Amino acid sequence: MKAVRVLIRVFLYGIFVFCLLTYTFMQGSEYDWMGPDYVIEDNSNDRGPIRFLAVAIALFTQFLIYVSCSRKEAAMTVVLLAVVVGVYW
């Protein structure tokens, strides 16, 4: 029984970290590496929905962490999500 709780915890934290990394990697424009001289205006903006989906999944996973883990761990995930969204908004 304890092994199952540990596996669930690892799985939830894995999903949460993956969503945060996806959110941070999808920040900015895909043409940022070209430099400021060649700014290409891309109207499709495929990164916006992906970033929104990553935050939505992170919030849902955060709720599951709140339900299945300790309150201290849940509070840490709230702070981590707030920092990441605040820095990369």
Buried (B, 14 or more C-beta within 10 A) or exposed (E): EEEEEEEBBEEBBEBBBBBBEBBBEBEEEEEEEEEEEEEEEEEEEEBEEBBEBBBEBBBEBBEBBBEEBEEEBBEEBBEBBEEBBEEBE
